[in-house]
Amino acid sequence: MYRFRIRNNRIFTKRRIKTNKMSNSIFNISNELQAIINEIIDSGGEVTPEIENALEIKESELAVKSENYGYVIKSMEYDVSIVDTEIKRLQAIKKVRANAIDRLKNVLSETMIQFEVPEIVTPTMKINFRKSTTLEIIDEDRIPKEYKKVKVTTSVDKMLLKDAIKDGISFEGIAELKTNQNLQIK
């Protein structure tokens, strides 16, 4: 189980991930594998015992490095879920406080109006009403056109377009299906 703490807006996990102290990064391992493959090609496809041994070592290093990357990714995904949960919690607190502020302002305002007190002055605070003007629309249909704005929004129905391309309709140069390779860590 992961335990975490937040310090200076950063999340730190208490669980340590055991890593193999190899100096090769995935990039270096990949380059070394490509060099071995080139050596096999240069030798006409012959795989010597030395090349076979080097391939086994590189594959095991890649597996270990990939596993370590997976642990780091899973740890970061967990951290992201913790942050999401904390954001939701704080947003709920914010909403409760904002609603409380609105209710308190309404009670104070109604009370001041009821007692016909336009202003309250204390040594530390001044509470009064500020005049403002707002427009209230009674019947929008009867407002002349020159006082209205027209908003037009157009968007592509991607699911419908995707289905049409799958059914054989060509949209050459306009839209095409793209196959992605999505990394999955279980």
N, C-alpha and C positions, 0 to 999 in steps of 0.2 A: 504494500500500500504506500502511496505517496503522501507525504506530509509537506506542507508548504508554509512559507512566511513571505510577507511583502515588506520590502525595505526600499525606500527611495523610488517608489512606483515600479519596482522590478520584483518579479516572483522568483523565489529561490526554492528548489525542492530539496528536502532533507535526504532523499534516497540517492545514493551514489551509484552511477552506472560503471560497472567494471569494463574496462577497455583493454584490449591487447596493445602492448607498447610497441607496435610496429611503426616504422618511420614512413612507410609507403601510404600515400593518400590514394583514394580511388582513382584520381587522375593519373598518378604515377603508375599504378597497377595496370590501368587501361593502356597507357603508352607502352609499358613493358610487354603486355600481351600482344599488342600490335607489332612490336619489334620481333617477337617470337614467331608470329604468323608470317611476317615478311621473310624471316629466315627459312621457314618451311617452304615458302613459295620459291625463294632463291635456290633452294637445294632440290628443286624438282618434285616437291611433295614428300620427300623422305623425312620421317620423324625419327631422329636419333634418340637413344636412351637419355641423353643429356637434355634434349629439347622436351621430351616427355616428362622428365622430372621437373624441369622449369615450369612447364604448363600446370602440373599438379600443385606446385607451391603457389603460383599466381592465382589459381582458382580458389585455393583455401584462403589466401590473404583477402581476396575479393569477398568471399563469403563472410569472413570475420568483420571486415570493414562495413559491408552492407548491413550486417546484423547490428553493428554499433550505430550506424546511421539510423536504422529503424528504431532503436531504443531512444535516440535523441528526438526523432520525429514524434514518436508516441508521447514522450515526456512533454514536448512543446504543445502537442494537441491537447494534452491534459491541462496544461497551464492556460491555454486559450479557453477551454471549457470553464475553468475556475474564474477567469476574468469575465466571461459572458455571464456567469451566475452572479458574480459580484455587481456587474453593471445593472442587471435586472433588479437586484436587491436595492441598489442605490436609487434607481429610477422609481421604484415603488415608494421609497422613503420621500423622494423629491415630490412625487405626486400627492402624497398624504399631506406634506407640509404646505404645498401650494394651495390645496383645497382648504386647509385650516386657515391660511392667510386670507383667502377670499371670504370665508365665512365670518372671520373676525372683523374684516373691513366692512362687510355688509351689516353686521350687528351694530358696530360703532356708527356707521353712516345713518342707519335707520333711527338709532337712538338720538343722534344729534338733530336729525330732521324732526323727530317727534317732539323734542324739547325746544325746538327752534333756536338751537345754539349753532351759529355759523362758524365759530372758532373756539378752540381750547388752547390756552397757552399755559405751559408749566415751565419751571426753571430749565428743564432739559429737553423739552419737546414742544412743537407747535403743530396742532392738527386743525386743518381747515378744508374747505371745499374749493376746488379750482373749477372755473367754468370752462366747458368745452362744448363743441358742436358736433353732432353726428347726424348723418342722413339716414332716415328710416324710409324704406321703400314700401308703399302701401299696395300699389298695383303695378307690377313690372310690365304687364302687357300694354298698358296705356302710355308708357314713356315713349317719346318720339325716337326714331331710329338714330338720329344724329347724336343722341346721348347714350348709345349702346356700343359695345365692342363685340366683334365677332371673333371667336376663337375656334380654329380648326386644327385638329390633331390627327395626324396620319401615322400609322405604324404598320409594320409587316407582321402578318400572321405566320410566324415561323413554323409552327406545327403543320398548318395547312400546306405551306410551301414545301416542307420536308416530305410530307406524304405524297405530294404531286410529283416530286423528283423521284421518289421511290417507285411510283407508278409508271415512270418512263417519260414524263413530260420534261422537255429540255429547256433549261434557262441558261444557255451557254453565255459566259461572260457576265452573267447577272448574279447567279447563285449556284452553289455546288455543295454536295455533301462532303464532309471532311471526316476522316476516321482519326480519332485521337488515341493515344496510348496513355491511360491514366494509371499512375502508380497506386498500388493498393498494398497497404501494410496491415496484416492481421495478427 
